[in-house]
């Protein structure tokens, strides 16, 4: 699975990149803001986008809508240190397949990636 990571924090991107690569995912790109995330998603066509919510130039919720429009089959996972109900509901309403709360560990990342990918596959089967 090809993954794009979008987070304005370079340390968070590095941690997530390491976890994903160790688990066999192919990290094809990294973005530090929402606009770059949309541009890179359009160019790289990843299977999975890990998308921070609070980012400069275009927040994650806006980027989510644009990415889902460009890549309707991509699995988008939101990443945030904020778990308030309104933010989570906005992410789900926008088409996110999962929500990863910071700080995270390897087990939690793998669990969320597995669940989100299964949800996406089920949705694709339902569409056919």
C-alpha positions as CSV (number, residue, x, y, z in Angstrom):
1,X,0.0,0.0,0.0
2,X,1.3,3.4,-1.0
3,X,1.0,6.1,1.7
4,X,1.2,9.9,1.8
5,X,1.9,11.5,5.1
6,X,0.8,15.1,5.7
7,X,1.7,16.8,9.0
8,X,3.2,20.2,9.7
9,X,5.4,18.6,12.4
10,X,8.6,17.1,10.9
11,X,9.1,14.9,14.0
12,X,5.6,13.4,13.7
13,X,6.1,12.7,10.0
14,X,9.4,11.0,10.8
15,X,7.8,8.8,13.6
16,X,4.9,7.9,11.4
17,X,7.1,7.2,8.4
18,X,9.3,4.8,10.5
19,X,6.3,3.0,11.9
20,X,4.7,2.6,8.5
21,X,7.8,1.4,6.7
22,X,8.6,-1.0,9.5
23,X,5.1,-2.5,8.9
24,X,5.6,-2.9,5.2
25,X,3.9,0.2,3.9
26,X,5.5,2.2,1.0
27,X,5.7,5.9,2.1
28,X,5.7,7.6,-1.3
29,X,5.6,11.2,-0.1
30,X,5.4,13.7,2.8
31,X,3.7,17.1,3.0
32,X,4.0,19.8,5.6
33,X,0.8,21.7,4.9
34,X,-2.7,21.0,3.5
35,X,-2.1,22.6,0.1
36,X,1.0,20.5,-0.5
37,X,-0.9,17.4,0.7
38,X,-3.6,17.9,-2.0
39,X,-1.0,18.6,-4.7
40,X,1.0,15.5,-3.8
41,X,-2.0,13.3,-3.5
42,X,-3.0,14.4,-7.0
43,X,0.4,13.6,-8.4
44,X,1.3,10.5,-6.4
45,X,-2.1,8.8,-6.2
46,X,-1.5,7.1,-2.9
47,X,-3.8,4.3,-1.6
48,X,-3.7,5.8,1.9
49,X,-3.3,9.4,3.1
50,X,-2.5,10.1,6.7
51,X,-3.6,13.7,7.2
52,X,-3.1,16.0,10.2
53,X,-6.0,18.3,11.0
54,X,-4.2,21.4,12.1
55,X,-1.9,22.5,9.3
56,X,-1.0,25.8,7.6
57,X,-2.2,26.9,4.2
58,X,-5.2,24.6,4.2
59,X,-6.3,22.7,7.3
60,X,-6.7,19.0,7.2
61,X,-10.5,19.1,7.0
62,X,-10.4,21.2,3.9
63,X,-7.6,19.1,2.4
64,X,-9.7,16.0,3.2
65,X,-12.6,17.3,1.0
66,X,-10.2,18.1,-1.9
67,X,-8.4,14.7,-1.7
68,X,-11.6,12.7,-1.5
69,X,-12.8,14.6,-4.6
70,X,-9.6,13.9,-6.5
71,X,-9.1,10.3,-5.2
72,X,-12.5,8.8,-4.2
73,X,-11.0,5.4,-3.5
74,X,-8.1,6.6,-1.3
75,X,-8.3,5.8,2.4
76,X,-7.8,9.0,4.3
77,X,-6.9,8.8,8.0
78,X,-7.1,11.9,10.1
79,X,-4.3,12.6,12.6
80,X,-4.8,15.0,15.5
81,X,-4.1,15.8,19.1
82,X,-7.7,16.9,19.4
83,X,-10.4,14.4,20.0
84,X,-13.3,16.7,20.5
85,X,-16.6,15.4,19.2
86,X,-17.2,18.2,16.7
87,X,-13.8,17.7,15.0
88,X,-14.2,13.9,14.8
89,X,-17.7,14.2,13.4
90,X,-16.5,16.7,10.8
91,X,-13.7,14.3,9.8
92,X,-16.1,11.4,9.4
93,X,-18.7,13.5,7.6
94,X,-15.9,14.6,5.2
95,X,-15.1,11.0,4.3
96,X,-12.3,10.1,6.7
97,X,-12.0,6.3,7.2
98,X,-10.3,6.6,10.6
99,X,-9.0,9.0,13.3
100,X,-5.5,8.6,14.8
101,X,-5.0,10.5,18.1
102,X,-1.6,11.9,18.9
103,X,0.5,10.8,20.6
104,X,0.4,7.4,19.0
105,X,2.4,4.2,19.1
106,X,3.1,1.4,16.6
107,X,0.2,-0.9,17.8
108,X,-2.3,1.9,17.5
109,X,-1.1,3.0,14.1
110,X,-1.3,-0.6,12.8
111,X,-4.8,-1.1,14.3
112,X,-6.2,2.1,12.7
113,X,-4.5,1.4,9.3
114,X,-6.0,-2.2,9.3
115,X,-9.5,-1.1,10.3
116,X,-9.5,1.8,7.8
117,X,-8.3,-0.4,4.9
118,X,-10.9,-3.0,5.7
119,X,-13.6,-0.3,5.8
120,X,-12.5,1.0,2.4
121,X,-12.5,-2.5,0.9
122,X,-16.0,-3.1,2.2
123,X,-17.2,0.2,0.8
124,X,-15.7,-0.6,-2.6
125,X,-17.5,-4.0,-2.6
126,X,-20.8,-2.3,-1.7
127,X,-20.3,0.2,-4.6
128,X,-19.9,-2.7,-7.1
